[in-house]
Structure formats: structure tokens, C-alpha cells
Amino acid sequence: MSDLARFWPAWLGDELRRRLEAAYGDEARGYHDLRHLREVLHHVDDLLDAHDPAREVVLLAAWFHDAVYEGRDDDEEVSARLAEETLPDPAVAAEVGRLVRLTRTHRPSPEDRSGQVLCDADLAILAADPDRYATYVRGVRAEHAEVADAGFAAGRAAVLRDLLSKPSLYHCASARARWELTARANIEREIRSLTSP
């Protein structure tokens, strides 16, 4: 059995979980792969109390958040629709779809605790140690191998600057305390590497 099965609700059975693991295991993925899924699930697990009533739905949203990844602007939307079409409980499906859509901008409302947890877990990579951050950057570049270096650098720098423009990268107090300063330093360093002659 997969080491990720402990994050999967027993009531859903294993077939859908295996389909999602296969999607993340696609060799064409450079960063949005099983390692990323595993990290996001662990971060959700860490940020939410074991008895939190939203826990199961946020974990399901983590499973689906990059279920479809083709490097397109509508990947989150397609992933959200996949959740809505495959999860058998309509209320759960709707909430998972809503949460997945938030990972396009990572800007949940101040009242949206579930959205904050998922977005923070997804962006936790930004606070990774230097070796993991470098691997992450290489993986992102590999996923956009068809884009010329200059175009990639400009687009990536714009994405990173947009993240830095947020008052805080992280929404949960515990995530801010642990990750904010390191993440900002990592992003600023990457922007310098992308824009230096």
C-alpha cells in the first residue's frame, strides 16, 4: 500500500487514490509530482489539528490540487472539475473544487481557514532548504522546457514578484512564523538569479 494512503479517507476506497497517484507519478512532471504531493499532504497534516472538522476535505483538496498539470492557465480549473466529477459526495466535491481553485492565486479570504491551510501547504516549498529549493527550481524549469530561457526568466520573475507583493506569503500564524522570512529570502535570491546579466 502507498505511504500516502494514510492521508486518504477510507470511505472513498483505493481506486481513485491510485488514479491520482498515477497522475502525479507522470514522468513528464518536473516539480508537480509525487514528491510535491507528499510534501503538501504532510504540511496540511502539520497545520491542521487531527480533530479539525475540515481536515478530511483539505487533505482531499491537496490530493486534487495538481491532479491535472500541463503547465496551462486552466490546470487548477480542470483539476477542480475532476474533483467535482469524481467525488461521490456533492458537498465534499463542491468544497474540494472551491479549494483547488484557490491554488491558482494563493489568496484565500481572511475568514477561509481551509483555504489558508491549503495555500500555505502548497507554498511551503518556498521556504525549503537551499538544496530542496534548487531542486524545486530545476523541476519548474523542466516543466517549461519548451519556453526559451529569456521568456521563462521574465515569466518566472513576474510570478515571484507577484507573490512578494502579498502582505504575507503565508496566512496561518504558524506557517508565517516558521516559513515567511526564509521564503522571502529564497524568492529574492531566485529573482536576482533570473534578472542578473
C-alpha positions as CSV (number, residue, x, y, z in Angstrom):
1,M,0.0,0.0,0.0
2,S,1.2,3.5,-0.8
3,D,2.7,5.6,2.0
4,L,0.2,8.3,1.1
5,A,-2.8,6.1,1.9
6,R,-2.9,7.4,5.5
7,F,-4.0,10.8,4.1
8,W,-6.8,9.3,2.1
9,P,-10.3,8.8,3.5
10,A,-11.2,5.1,3.8
11,W,-14.8,5.7,2.7
12,L,-13.6,6.6,-0.8
13,G,-11.8,3.3,-1.4
14,D,-8.4,2.9,-3.2
15,E,-9.2,3.1,-6.9
16,L,-9.4,6.9,-7.1
17,R,-6.4,7.4,-4.9
18,R,-4.4,5.1,-7.2
19,R,-5.5,7.2,-10.2
20,L,-4.3,10.4,-8.6
21,E,-1.0,8.8,-7.6
22,A,-0.5,7.7,-11.2
23,A,-1.2,11.3,-12.4
24,Y,1.4,12.8,-10.0
25,G,3.8,10.0,-10.9
26,D,3.8,11.0,-14.6
27,E,7.4,11.2,-15.6
28,A,6.7,14.4,-17.7
29,R,6.3,16.3,-14.4
30,G,9.3,18.1,-13.2
31,Y,8.1,19.6,-9.9
32,H,4.3,18.9,-9.6
33,D,5.0,15.3,-8.9
34,L,4.5,12.7,-6.1
35,R,7.2,14.3,-4.0
36,H,5.3,17.6,-4.2
37,L,2.0,15.8,-3.4
38,R,3.6,14.1,-0.4
39,E,5.1,17.4,0.9
40,V,1.7,19.2,0.6
41,L,-0.1,16.4,2.4
42,H,2.4,16.4,5.2
43,H,2.1,20.2,5.5
44,V,-1.7,20.1,5.7
45,D,-1.4,17.4,8.3
46,D,1.0,19.6,10.3
47,L,-1.1,22.8,10.0
48,L,-4.4,21.2,10.9
49,D,-5.2,19.5,14.2
50,A,-6.1,15.8,13.9
51,H,-9.6,16.5,15.1
52,D,-10.3,19.6,12.9
53,P,-13.6,19.0,11.1
54,A,-12.2,20.5,7.9
55,R,-9.2,18.2,7.9
56,E,-10.5,15.5,5.6
57,V,-11.7,18.0,2.9
58,V,-8.5,20.0,3.0
59,L,-6.5,16.8,2.6
60,L,-8.7,15.8,-0.4
61,A,-8.1,19.2,-1.9
62,A,-4.4,18.6,-1.5
63,W,-4.8,15.4,-3.4
64,F,-6.6,17.1,-6.3
65,H,-4.9,20.5,-6.4
66,D,-2.4,19.4,-9.1
67,A,-4.2,16.3,-10.3
68,V,-4.1,17.8,-13.8
69,Y,-0.9,19.6,-14.6
70,E,0.0,20.5,-18.1
71,G,1.5,23.9,-17.5
72,R,-1.6,25.7,-18.7
73,D,-3.5,28.6,-17.2
74,D,-6.6,26.4,-16.6
75,D,-4.8,23.5,-14.8
76,E,-6.4,24.4,-11.4
77,E,-9.8,24.7,-13.0
78,V,-9.5,21.3,-14.7
79,S,-8.3,19.8,-11.5
80,A,-11.2,21.3,-9.6
81,R,-13.7,20.0,-12.1
82,L,-12.1,16.5,-11.9
83,A,-12.7,16.6,-8.1
84,E,-16.3,17.7,-8.6
85,E,-17.0,15.0,-11.2
86,T,-15.3,12.1,-9.3
87,L,-16.0,12.6,-5.6
88,P,-19.4,11.0,-4.8
89,D,-20.5,13.3,-2.0
90,P,-21.8,16.6,-3.6
91,A,-21.0,18.8,-0.7
92,V,-17.4,17.4,-0.3
93,A,-16.9,17.7,-4.1
94,A,-18.0,21.3,-4.2
95,E,-15.8,22.3,-1.3
96,V,-12.8,20.4,-2.7
97,G,-13.3,22.1,-6.1
98,R,-13.5,25.5,-4.4
99,L,-10.3,24.9,-2.5
100,V,-8.4,23.7,-5.5
101,R,-9.3,26.8,-7.5
102,L,-7.7,28.9,-4.7
103,T,-4.3,27.5,-5.5
104,R,-4.3,29.5,-8.8
105,T,-3.7,32.7,-6.9
106,H,-3.0,31.6,-3.3
107,R,-5.2,34.4,-2.0
108,P,-7.8,33.0,0.3
109,S,-10.0,35.4,2.3
110,P,-9.1,36.1,5.9
111,E,-12.1,34.0,7.1
112,D,-11.2,31.0,5.0
113,R,-9.2,28.8,7.3
114,S,-9.4,25.8,5.0
115,G,-8.2,27.8,2.0
116,Q,-5.4,29.3,4.1
117,V,-4.1,25.9,5.1
118,L,-4.2,24.5,1.6
119,C,-2.5,27.6,0.1
120,D,0.2,27.7,2.8
121,A,0.9,24.0,2.4
122,D,1.2,24.4,-1.4
123,L,3.7,27.3,-1.0
124,A,5.7,25.8,1.8
125,I,8.3,24.8,-0.8
126,L,9.3,28.4,-1.0
127,A,10.8,28.1,2.5
128,A,12.7,24.9,1.7
129,D,16.4,24.5,2.5
130,P,18.8,25.5,-0.3
131,D,19.2,22.0,-1.8
132,R,15.5,21.3,-2.0
133,Y,14.8,24.8,-3.3
134,A,17.3,24.4,-6.0
135,T,15.7,21.0,-7.0
136,Y,12.3,22.7,-7.0
137,V,13.5,25.5,-9.3
138,R,15.1,22.9,-11.7
139,G,11.8,21.0,-11.7
140,V,9.8,24.1,-12.5
141,R,12.2,24.9,-15.4
142,A,11.9,21.3,-16.7
143,E,8.1,21.7,-16.8
144,H,8.5,24.7,-19.1
145,A,11.4,23.3,-21.2
146,E,9.7,24.5,-24.4
147,V,10.0,28.1,-23.3
148,A,13.2,30.0,-24.3
149,D,15.4,31.0,-21.4
150,A,14.7,34.7,-21.7
151,G,10.9,34.2,-21.8
152,F,11.0,31.8,-18.9
153,A,13.1,34.1,-16.8
154,A,10.8,37.0,-17.4
155,G,7.6,35.0,-16.7
156,R,9.0,33.3,-13.6
157,A,10.3,36.6,-12.2
158,A,6.8,38.1,-12.7
159,V,5.2,35.2,-10.8
160,L,7.7,35.6,-7.9
161,R,7.3,39.3,-7.7
162,D,3.5,38.8,-7.6
163,L,4.0,36.5,-4.6
164,L,6.3,39.0,-2.9
165,S,3.7,41.7,-3.3
166,K,1.3,39.9,-0.9
167,P,1.4,41.4,2.6
168,S,2.4,37.9,3.7
169,L,3.2,34.8,1.7
170,Y,1.5,32.7,4.4
171,H,-1.9,33.1,6.0
172,C,-1.7,30.8,9.1
173,A,0.1,32.2,12.0
174,S,2.2,29.1,12.5
175,A,3.2,29.0,8.8
176,R,4.2,32.7,8.9
177,A,6.3,32.2,12.0
178,R,8.1,29.2,10.5
179,W,8.4,30.0,6.8
180,E,7.9,33.7,5.9
181,L,11.4,35.0,6.3
182,T,13.1,32.1,4.7
183,A,10.7,32.0,1.8
184,R,11.1,35.7,1.1
185,A,14.9,35.3,1.1
186,N,14.7,32.4,-1.3
187,I,12.4,34.2,-3.7
188,E,14.5,37.4,-3.6
189,R,17.6,35.3,-4.4
190,E,15.9,33.5,-7.2
191,I,14.7,36.8,-8.7
192,R,18.3,38.1,-8.6
193,S,19.5,34.9,-10.4
194,L,16.8,35.4,-13.1
195,T,17.4,39.0,-13.7
196,S,21.2,39.3,-13.4
197,P,23.1,39.7,-16.7
